[in-house]
Structures are given as structure tokens and as C-alpha cells.
Amino acid sequence: MRTRRLPGRPPQPAPGWVVRPAPERRGRTVVHDAACRHAAGGGTELGTQEAMDALMRDGARACTDCDAAAVLVPALELGQGHG
């Protein structure tokens, strides 16, 4: 009988979103796609649900230079009539 080694933990998927302080105004935030050039240099990495929650906070907006506005905003609008 051969013994097999179990595989290690699977790699964690990279978060898809990053929230950073808005450069134009203190106390505001911007949610970016993790690959967005504006997301580089810090910020908090988020999963999709966390990114949607972050966008629901006062003073938050989605970046229009990446997929954040095109993906997350319509998803939020779909949920407005439910719950």
C-alpha cells in the first residue's frame, strides 16, 4: 500500500477589489478593481461582498477608470428592490 501525501492548503484567491481613501476629499473612499493602477500603493483588499458593502457607506464611490463602477454599481442597483 502506498502512502500519498495530502496536498497543502489551496492558494487563497486574490481579492478582486481595493478600497482607498479618495484623493480629492478627506473622509471619502474609492473602490477599485485590484488590477487598477489607482489601487496600487496601499489600501484595503476586499472580496466582492465587502466591496459592495464599502460602496454603500456615505462618502464612497466606485472608480470609473477600472471595472469597479461598471461591475459593482449595477449589482448594487439590482439589490435595491430586494430585502
N, CA, C and O atoms as CSV, one atom per row, in Angstrom:
chain,resi,resn,atom,element,x,y,z
A,1,MET,N,N,0.844,-1.168,0.000
A,1,MET,CA,C,0.000,0.000,0.000
A,1,MET,C,C,0.892,1.234,0.000
A,1,MET,O,O,1.810,1.359,0.811
A,2,ARG,N,N,0.605,2.134,-0.920
A,2,ARG,CA,C,1.382,3.368,-0.998
A,2,ARG,C,C,0.720,4.450,-0.173
A,2,ARG,O,O,-0.506,4.551,-0.111
A,3,THR,N,N,1.531,5.234,0.439
A,3,THR,CA,C,1.038,6.379,1.195
A,3,THR,C,C,1.130,7.612,0.314
A,3,THR,O,O,2.154,7.872,-0.317
A,4,ARG,N,N,0.069,8.344,0.286
A,4,ARG,CA,C,0.073,9.574,-0.501
A,4,ARG,C,C,0.026,10.774,0.429
A,4,ARG,O,O,-0.670,10.778,1.445
A,5,ARG,N,N,0.761,11.755,0.063
A,5,ARG,CA,C,0.766,12.997,0.831
A,5,ARG,C,C,-0.419,13.843,0.371
A,5,ARG,O,O,-0.644,14.022,-0.826
A,6,LEU,N,N,-1.160,14.352,1.328
A,6,LEU,CA,C,-2.273,15.234,1.000
A,6,LEU,C,C,-1.728,16.558,0.481
A,6,LEU,O,O,-0.687,17.032,0.935
A,7,PRO,N,N,-2.426,17.139,-0.457
A,7,PRO,CA,C,-1.954,18.436,-0.947
A,7,PRO,C,C,-2.048,19.477,0.153
A,7,PRO,O,O,-2.855,19.358,1.076
A,8,GLY,N,N,-1.218,20.493,0.042
A,8,GLY,CA,C,-1.259,21.594,1.009
A,8,GLY,C,C,-2.533,22.401,0.831
A,8,GLY,O,O,-3.378,22.092,-0.008
A,9,ARG,N,N,-2.643,23.418,1.625
A,9,ARG,CA,C,-3.816,24.281,1.514
A,9,ARG,C,C,-3.859,24.906,0.132
A,9,ARG,O,O,-2.828,25.322,-0.397
A,10,PRO,N,N,-5.027,24.974,-0.445
A,10,PRO,CA,C,-5.109,25.612,-1.756
A,10,PRO,C,C,-4.789,27.096,-1.618
A,10,PRO,O,O,-5.057,27.695,-0.577
A,11,PRO,N,N,-4.225,27.684,-2.649
A,11,PRO,CA,C,-3.917,29.107,-2.554
A,11,PRO,C,C,-5.204,29.919,-2.440
A,11,PRO,O,O,-6.221,29.599,-3.056
A,12,GLN,N,N,-5.133,30.958,-1.651
A,12,GLN,CA,C,-6.290,31.821,-1.488
A,12,GLN,C,C,-6.426,32.700,-2.728
A,12,GLN,O,O,-5.439,33.255,-3.211
A,13,PRO,N,N,-7.639,32.827,-3.238
A,13,PRO,CA,C,-7.792,33.691,-4.403
A,13,PRO,C,C,-7.485,35.133,-4.022
A,13,PRO,O,O,-7.782,35.573,-2.912
A,14,ALA,N,N,-6.902,35.842,-4.937
A,14,ALA,CA,C,-6.599,37.244,-4.685
A,14,ALA,C,C,-7.902,38.025,-4.590
A,14,ALA,O,O,-8.834,37.784,-5.357
A,15,PRO,N,N,-7.966,38.957,-3.653
A,15,PRO,CA,C,-9.170,39.782,-3.586
A,15,PRO,C,C,-9.367,40.513,-4.908
A,15,PRO,O,O,-8.400,40.844,-5.594
A,16,GLY,N,N,-10.581,40.753,-5.247
A,16,GLY,CA,C,-10.858,41.388,-6.514
A,16,GLY,C,C,-10.941,42.901,-6.450
A,16,GLY,O,O,-11.000,43.563,-7.486
A,17,TRP,N,N,-10.946,43.462,-5.235
A,17,TRP,CA,C,-11.202,44.887,-5.082
A,17,TRP,C,C,-10.293,45.488,-4.018
A,17,TRP,O,O,-9.802,44.791,-3.130
A,18,VAL,N,N,-10.083,46.783,-4.126
A,18,VAL,CA,C,-9.274,47.522,-3.147
A,18,VAL,C,C,-10.006,48.814,-2.832
A,18,VAL,O,O,-10.472,49.504,-3.738
A,19,VAL,N,N,-10.109,49.145,-1.551
A,19,VAL,CA,C,-10.692,50.430,-1.155
A,19,VAL,C,C,-9.560,51.312,-0.626
A,19,VAL,O,O,-8.740,50.891,0.190
A,20,ARG,N,N,-9.549,52.537,-1.115
A,20,ARG,CA,C,-8.521,53.510,-0.733
A,20,ARG,C,C,-9.187,54.833,-0.396
A,20,ARG,O,O,-10.304,55.101,-0.838
A,21,PRO,N,N,-8.504,55.659,0.385
A,21,PRO,CA,C,-9.036,57.000,0.621
A,21,PRO,C,C,-9.120,57.759,-0.704
A,21,PRO,O,O,-8.258,57.605,-1.569
A,22,ALA,N,N,-10.144,58.566,-0.853
A,22,ALA,CA,C,-10.303,59.373,-2.069
A,22,ALA,C,C,-9.272,60.498,-2.053
A,22,ALA,O,O,-9.123,61.174,-1.035
A,23,PRO,N,N,-8.565,60.710,-3.146
A,23,PRO,CA,C,-7.537,61.747,-3.159
A,23,PRO,C,C,-8.116,63.158,-3.120
A,23,PRO,O,O,-7.439,64.093,-2.690
A,24,GLU,N,N,-9.343,63.318,-3.559
A,24,GLU,CA,C,-9.899,64.661,-3.690
A,24,GLU,C,C,-10.547,65.206,-2.428
A,24,GLU,O,O,-10.762,66.412,-2.304
A,25,ARG,N,N,-10.862,64.308,-1.483
A,25,ARG,CA,C,-11.574,64.784,-0.306
A,25,ARG,C,C,-11.364,63.866,0.884
A,25,ARG,O,O,-11.511,62.648,0.772
A,26,ARG,N,N,-11.027,64.436,1.994
A,26,ARG,CA,C,-10.803,63.676,3.220
A,26,ARG,C,C,-12.100,63.031,3.712
A,26,ARG,O,O,-13.168,63.639,3.655
A,27,GLY,N,N,-11.991,61.804,4.191
A,27,GLY,CA,C,-13.151,61.103,4.731
A,27,GLY,C,C,-13.953,60.349,3.684
A,27,GLY,O,O,-14.946,59.704,4.020
A,28,ARG,N,N,-13.553,60.415,2.447
A,28,ARG,CA,C,-14.244,59.691,1.374
A,28,ARG,C,C,-13.370,58.549,0.901
A,28,ARG,O,O,-12.152,58.567,1.083
A,29,THR,N,N,-14.000,57.554,0.291
A,29,THR,CA,C,-13.246,56.397,-0.196
A,29,THR,C,C,-13.615,56.079,-1.636
A,29,THR,O,O,-14.672,56.467,-2.134
A,30,VAL,N,N,-12.708,55.359,-2.286
A,30,VAL,CA,C,-12.919,54.916,-3.660
A,30,VAL,C,C,-12.636,53.421,-3.711
A,30,VAL,O,O,-11.615,52.960,-3.201
A,31,VAL,N,N,-13.537,52.666,-4.323
A,31,VAL,CA,C,-13.349,51.228,-4.517
A,31,VAL,C,C,-12.832,51.022,-5.938
A,31,VAL,O,O,-13.413,51.513,-6.907
A,32,HIS,N,N,-11.722,50.279,-6.039
A,32,HIS,CA,C,-11.068,49.999,-7.316
A,32,HIS,C,C,-11.021,48.498,-7.567
A,32,HIS,O,O,-11.037,47.706,-6.625
A,33,ASP,N,N,-10.965,48.108,-8.829
A,33,ASP,CA,C,-10.595,46.739,-9.195
A,33,ASP,C,C,-9.158,46.557,-8.717
A,33,ASP,O,O,-8.366,47.497,-8.791
A,34,ALA,N,N,-8.807,45.379,-8.232
A,34,ALA,CA,C,-7.456,45.149,-7.702
A,34,ALA,C,C,-6.373,45.402,-8.751
A,34,ALA,O,O,-5.237,45.713,-8.394
A,35,ALA,N,N,-6.702,45.275,-10.027
A,35,ALA,CA,C,-5.721,45.500,-11.087
A,35,ALA,C,C,-5.639,46.966,-11.526
A,35,ALA,O,O,-4.806,47.306,-12.366
A,36,CYS,N,N,-6.469,47.818,-10.984
A,36,CYS,CA,C,-6.495,49.233,-11.366
A,36,CYS,C,C,-5.192,49.911,-10.957
A,36,CYS,O,O,-4.648,49.636,-9.887
A,37,ARG,N,N,-4.702,50.789,-11.806
A,37,ARG,CA,C,-3.454,51.500,-11.492
A,37,ARG,C,C,-3.619,52.403,-10.279
A,37,ARG,O,O,-2.635,52.701,-9.602
A,38,HIS,N,N,-4.845,52.848,-9.987
A,38,HIS,CA,C,-5.100,53.702,-8.828
A,38,HIS,C,C,-5.165,52.911,-7.519
A,38,HIS,O,O,-5.153,53.492,-6.434
A,39,ALA,N,N,-5.234,51.591,-7.630
A,39,ALA,CA,C,-5.300,50.746,-6.432
A,39,ALA,C,C,-3.915,50.445,-5.882
A,39,ALA,O,O,-3.784,49.995,-4.744
A,40,ALA,N,N,-2.887,50.686,-6.674
A,40,ALA,CA,C,-1.521,50.383,-6.255
A,40,ALA,C,C,-1.084,51.307,-5.119
A,40,ALA,O,O,-1.513,52.457,-5.030
A,41,GLY,N,N,-0.235,50.782,-4.268
A,41,GLY,CA,C,0.345,51.610,-3.220
A,41,GLY,C,C,-0.427,51.633,-1.922
A,41,GLY,O,O,-0.331,52.594,-1.158
A,42,GLY,N,N,-1.177,50.605,-1.665
A,42,GLY,CA,C,-1.863,50.545,-0.383
A,42,GLY,C,C,-3.358,50.388,-0.536
A,42,GLY,O,O,-3.868,50.127,-1.626
A,43,GLY,N,N,-4.037,50.549,0.554
A,43,GLY,CA,C,-5.474,50.352,0.560
A,43,GLY,C,C,-5.802,49.023,1.216
A,43,GLY,O,O,-4.914,48.275,1.625
A,44,THR,N,N,-7.075,48.750,1.307
A,44,THR,CA,C,-7.547,47.522,1.931
A,44,THR,C,C,-8.098,46.607,0.859
A,44,THR,O,O,-8.953,47.011,0.071
A,45,GLU,N,N,-7.613,45.372,0.826
A,45,GLU,CA,C,-8.075,44.388,-0.148
A,45,GLU,C,C,-9.404,43.810,0.317
A,45,GLU,O,O,-9.582,43.490,1.493
A,46,LEU,N,N,-10.331,43.680,-0.623
A,46,LEU,CA,C,-11.681,43.230,-0.306
A,46,LEU,C,C,-12.160,42.170,-1.280
A,46,LEU,O,O,-11.727,42.124,-2.431
A,47,GLY,N,N,-13.054,41.325,-0.808
A,47,GLY,CA,C,-13.794,40.435,-1.684
A,47,GLY,C,C,-14.973,41.206,-2.260
A,47,GLY,O,O,-15.178,42.371,-1.921
A,48,THR,N,N,-15.736,40.573,-3.115
A,48,THR,CA,C,-16.833,41.271,-3.792
A,48,THR,C,C,-17.901,41.763,-2.825
A,48,THR,O,O,-18.334,42.911,-2.930
A,49,GLN,N,N,-18.333,40.934,-1.892
A,49,GLN,CA,C,-19.373,41.371,-0.956
A,49,GLN,C,C,-18.878,42.526,-0.096
A,49,GLN,O,O,-19.623,43.474,0.155
A,50,GLU,N,N,-17.638,42.458,0.356
A,50,GLU,CA,C,-17.076,43.547,1.159
A,50,GLU,C,C,-16.987,44.841,0.349
A,50,GLU,O,O,-17.229,45.927,0.875
A,51,ALA,N,N,-16.636,44.717,-0.938
A,51,ALA,CA,C,-16.552,45.897,-1.802
A,51,ALA,C,C,-17.938,46.533,-1.965
A,51,ALA,O,O,-18.068,47.757,-1.946
A,52,MET,N,N,-18.953,45.711,-2.121
A,52,MET,CA,C,-20.316,46.244,-2.244
A,52,MET,C,C,-20.743,46.914,-0.943
A,52,MET,O,O,-21.391,47.961,-0.967
A,53,ASP,N,N,-20.386,46.317,0.189
A,53,ASP,CA,C,-20.691,46.935,1.481
A,53,ASP,C,C,-19.979,48.276,1.612
A,53,ASP,O,O,-20.560,49.245,2.099
A,54,ALA,N,N,-18.714,48.333,1.176
A,54,ALA,CA,C,-17.940,49.571,1.252
A,54,ALA,C,C,-18.577,50.666,0.402
A,54,ALA,O,O,-18.569,51.834,0.789
A,55,LEU,N,N,-19.123,50.299,-0.745
A,55,LEU,CA,C,-19.767,51.286,-1.615
A,55,LEU,C,C,-21.065,51.826,-1.034
A,55,LEU,O,O,-21.509,52.910,-1.413
A,56,MET,N,N,-21.664,51.099,-0.139
A,56,MET,CA,C,-22.925,51.536,0.463
A,56,MET,C,C,-22.701,52.559,1.577
A,56,MET,O,O,-23.662,53.151,2.068
A,57,ARG,N,N,-21.466,52.772,1.977
A,57,ARG,CA,C,-21.162,53.727,3.047
A,57,ARG,C,C,-21.181,55.150,2.502
A,57,ARG,O,O,-20.883,55.387,1.331
A,58,ASP,N,N,-21.536,56.091,3.370
A,58,ASP,CA,C,-21.521,57.503,2.988
A,58,ASP,C,C,-20.123,57.909,2.548
A,58,ASP,O,O,-19.132,57.533,3.174
A,59,GLY,N,N,-20.051,58.666,1.486
A,59,GLY,CA,C,-18.778,59.180,1.006
A,59,GLY,C,C,-17.993,58.223,0.138
A,59,GLY,O,O,-16.853,58.514,-0.224
A,60,ALA,N,N,-18.577,57.085,-0.206
A,60,ALA,CA,C,-17.868,56.093,-1.028
A,60,ALA,C,C,-18.319,56.200,-2.474
A,60,ALA,O,O,-19.468,56.534,-2.763
A,61,ARG,N,N,-17.390,55.910,-3.373
A,61,ARG,CA,C,-17.721,55.855,-4.795
A,61,ARG,C,C,-16.882,54.774,-5.449
A,61,ARG,O,O,-15.866,54.342,-4.905
A,62,ALA,N,N,-17.315,54.347,-6.612
A,62,ALA,CA,C,-16.582,53.351,-7.396
A,62,ALA,C,C,-15.707,54.078,-8.406
A,62,ALA,O,O,-16.121,55.082,-8.985
A,63,CYS,N,N,-14.508,53.573,-8.614
A,63,CYS,CA,C,-13.593,54.135,-9.606
A,63,CYS,C,C,-14.203,53.973,-11.002
A,63,CYS,O,O,-14.744,52.919,-11.335
A,64,THR,N,N,-14.109,55.019,-11.800
A,64,THR,CA,C,-14.621,54.954,-13.163
A,64,THR,C,C,-13.524,54.651,-14.176
A,64,THR,O,O,-13.798,54.508,-15.368
A,65,ASP,N,N,-12.267,54.552,-13.701
A,65,ASP,CA,C,-11.142,54.227,-14.591
A,65,ASP,C,C,-10.927,52.725,-14.724
A,65,ASP,O,O,-10.123,52.286,-15.546
A,66,CYS,N,N,-11.633,51.935,-13.926
A,66,CYS,CA,C,-11.485,50.475,-13.980
A,66,CYS,C,C,-12.874,49.849,-13.989
A,66,CYS,O,O,-13.863,50.540,-14.233
A,67,ASP,N,N,-12.958,48.564,-13.728
A,67,ASP,CA,C,-14.236,47.850,-13.776
A,67,ASP,C,C,-15.129,48.074,-12.557
A,67,ASP,O,O,-16.265,47.600,-12.542
A,68,ALA,N,N,-14.651,48.776,-11.542
A,68,ALA,CA,C,-15.434,48.898,-10.310
A,68,ALA,C,C,-16.819,49.491,-10.558
A,68,ALA,O,O,-17.820,48.928,-10.117
A,69,ALA,N,N,-16.884,50.617,-11.256
A,69,ALA,CA,C,-18.188,51.251,-11.491
A,69,ALA,C,C,-19.064,50.403,-12.406
A,69,ALA,O,O,-20.275,50.311,-12.206
A,70,ALA,N,N,-18.447,49.785,-13.411
A,70,ALA,CA,C,-19.217,49.005,-14.386
A,70,ALA,C,C,-19.756,47.703,-13.804
A,70,ALA,O,O,-20.783,47.203,-14.261
A,71,VAL,N,N,-19.082,47.150,-12.808
A,71,VAL,CA,C,-19.479,45.858,-12.243
A,71,VAL,C,C,-20.259,46.013,-10.937
A,71,VAL,O,O,-21.332,45.431,-10.781
A,72,LEU,N,N,-19.725,46.792,-10.010
A,72,LEU,CA,C,-20.313,46.851,-8.677
A,72,LEU,C,C,-21.572,47.712,-8.598
A,72,LEU,O,O,-22.530,47.338,-7.922
A,73,VAL,N,N,-21.585,48.847,-9.273
A,73,VAL,CA,C,-22.743,49.740,-9.179
A,73,VAL,C,C,-24.007,49.073,-9.719
A,73,VAL,O,O,-25.039,49.131,-9.050
A,74,PRO,N,N,-23.979,48.442,-10.900
A,74,PRO,CA,C,-25.193,47.750,-11.357
A,74,PRO,C,C,-25.629,46.630,-10.399
A,74,PRO,O,O,-26.825,46.394,-10.226
A,75,ALA,N,N,-24.674,45.953,-9.787
A,75,ALA,CA,C,-25.027,44.893,-8.836
A,75,ALA,C,C,-25.730,45.473,-7.621
A,75,ALA,O,O,-26.677,44.878,-7.106
A,76,LEU,N,N,-25.274,46.628,-7.162
A,76,LEU,CA,C,-25.951,47.295,-6.039
A,76,LEU,C,C,-27.354,47.721,-6.427
A,76,LEU,O,O,-28.290,47.577,-5.640
A,77,GLU,N,N,-27.506,48.240,-7.628
A,77,GLU,CA,C,-28.819,48.686,-8.082
A,77,GLU,C,C,-29.800,47.525,-8.192
A,77,GLU,O,O,-30.989,47.697,-7.925
A,78,LEU,N,N,-29.322,46.347,-8.580
A,78,LEU,CA,C,-30.193,45.171,-8.653
A,78,LEU,C,C,-30.769,44.814,-7.287
A,78,LEU,O,O,-31.909,44.363,-7.181
A,79,GLY,N,N,-29.973,45.019,-6.252
A,79,GLY,CA,C,-30.406,44.659,-4.914
A,79,GLY,C,C,-31.268,45.698,-4.217
A,79,GLY,O,O,-31.769,45.437,-3.124
A,80,GLN,N,N,-31.453,46.860,-4.813
A,80,GLN,CA,C,-32.211,47.932,-4.164
A,80,GLN,C,C,-33.656,47.552,-3.867
A,80,GLN,O,O,-34.195,47.973,-2.844
A,81,GLY,N,N,-34.288,46.783,-4.715
A,81,GLY,CA,C,-35.684,46.453,-4.506
A,81,GLY,C,C,-35.915,45.184,-3.713
A,81,GLY,O,O,-37.061,44.775,-3.528
A,82,HIS,N,N,-34.843,44.545,-3.235
A,82,HIS,CA,C,-34.978,43.283,-2.520
A,82,HIS,C,C,-34.578,43.447,-1.066
A,82,HIS,O,O,-33.773,44.314,-0.725
A,83,GLY,N,N,-35.148,42.606,-0.211
A,83,GLY,CA,C,-34.739,42.578,1.187
A,83,GLY,C,C,-35.505,43.458,1.987
A,83,GLY,O,O,-35.279,43.549,3.194
